[in-house]
Amino acid sequence: MATSRTGLDEEFIGRLETSLDIYGIRQDPSLPPLQQTYMTVRAGQDGSAGSARLALPAFKGDKGDPGDGFLWQGDRTSAELAALREALGTDQRNWAYRNSDNNDLWVWIGSRFVISPDAFGAEGPEGPAPILVGGTVTVNGEALDQPLGTRVVGSDGVYSLGVDLPELPKGEPGDQGEPGSIFSSPDITGGPTDGQILVFDNESGKMVWRDGYLGPKVYNVPASAFGDWSSGLTGTRHIITAITIPAQPYRYRLDFDGSVEVSSILGQTVDVQVRADDPDTGAMVGVAYGNMEATGWVNQRFHAYSPDPFTPDTTGIRVGVVEPGVEQTLHVVAVKSAGLAAAWRVAGNGRSSLRVKLERMP
């Protein structure tokens, strides 16, 4: 039955039946995919048939999000992998296996496996051991003349490397270290006692502890302690003042400086003595001697006094030495030692004073 399409001046001749066969083309994954379509044309009028092939390109789309990495699960056989199809779900997505039967890679994508054939190569034979030779050593950009030495020990792919360095040049001085104790130094012998200092001993070649010289300690008796006093016709002694020297941690001898104003007549001798501990019987350790030939006011000077001889090396009973830890009181006493019975005086005119020096001793 002939038909015509509305609006066109045409007449139906016959019908061609067309079938399309579509094939995917394998190629490198980095290239865009291609498809090929085969179109078969059969003419029903005379039974002849023809065919045509049509290539349909597909274009590469936008880059997708990065995929998740494989979660390696180890080796499985083909039978084990087939059984896993029923056991795995979406929670096991990206689980990866090696098919131990043919080295294929099986990756579960949540609903099925994606298989990459022959993804694992066979393990090759063990290669030869490495050969290492000595190279050069560079210090601050400058290579040393001597090469370094190398030693390789091991087998079965496990080796250890030893390196022998040549003598290196002397480096820059390092940072100063923490201070050490002088008392534990190997260059010092012995241990100190109070007041000792270090000196060099030529015989031992080391520093040794010796008693050192430290300056004298000075106590001053001011002019205000020397009050005005008159003896009358019969007076022979007058205690002017006293000073207490505290106990010291070292031995010392006494020395004195200063002066005192005394008035006497011709033929009289008035001495001003410094006595230790007792103003009458204590040892006289200092004195300002008077002059029998002088008359009127005389300024008499103090100096140290000892009735016994001694030297710097005096041993045994220490002559004139005050021992450590001993407190001592010094009395300043005016004494008429000779002359006529007549009045004499000590002046309080501000021209008298006394300095007591403590000379440290070994």
HELIX and SHEET records of a PDB file:
HELIX    1   1 SER A   78  ALA A   87  1                                  10    
HELIX    2   2 THR A   90  GLN A   92  5                                   3    
HELIX    3   3 ILE A  182  SER A  184  5                                   3    
HELIX    4   4 ALA A  223  ALA A  225  5                                   3    
SHEET    1   A 3 LEU A  16  ILE A  25  0                                        
SHEET    2   A 3 LEU A  34  ALA A  43 -1                                        
SHEET    3   A 3 ALA A  49  PRO A  57 -1                                        
SHEET    1   B 4 LEU A  71  ARG A  76  0                                        
SHEET    2   B 4 TRP A  95  ASN A  99  1                                        
SHEET    3   B 4 LEU A 105  TRP A 108 -1                                        
SHEET    4   B 4 PHE A 113  SER A 116 -1                                        
SHEET    1   C 2 THR A 138  VAL A 139  0                                        
SHEET    2   C 2 GLU A 142  ALA A 143 -1                                        
SHEET    1   D 2 GLY A 149  SER A 155  0                                        
SHEET    2   D 2 VAL A 158  ASP A 164 -1                                        
SHEET    1   E 3 ILE A 188  THR A 189  0                                        
SHEET    2   E 3 LYS A 206  ASP A 211  1                                        
SHEET    3   E 3 GLN A 196  ASP A 201 -1                                        
SHEET    1   F 4 LYS A 217  VAL A 221  0                                        
SHEET    2   F 4 SER A 353  MET A 361 -1                                        
SHEET    3   F 4 ARG A 251  SER A 264 -1                                        
SHEET    4   F 4 GLY A 296  ARG A 301 -1                                        
SHEET    1   G 4 LYS A 217  VAL A 221  0                                        
SHEET    2   G 4 SER A 353  MET A 361 -1                                        
SHEET    3   G 4 ARG A 251  SER A 264 -1                                        
SHEET    4   G 4 VAL A 321  VAL A 322 -1                                        
SHEET    1   H 5 LYS A 217  VAL A 221  0                                        
SHEET    2   H 5 SER A 353  MET A 361 -1                                        
SHEET    3   H 5 ARG A 251  SER A 264 -1                                        
SHEET    4   H 5 ARG A 345  VAL A 346 -1                                        
SHEET    5   H 5 TRP A 229  SER A 230 -1                                        
SHEET    1   I 5 ARG A 237  ILE A 245  0                                        
SHEET    2   I 5 GLN A 328  ALA A 338 -1                                        
SHEET    3   I 5 THR A 269  ALA A 276 -1                                        
SHEET    4   I 5 MET A 284  ALA A 288 -1                                        
SHEET    5   I 5 HIS A 303  ALA A 304 -1                                        
END                                                                             
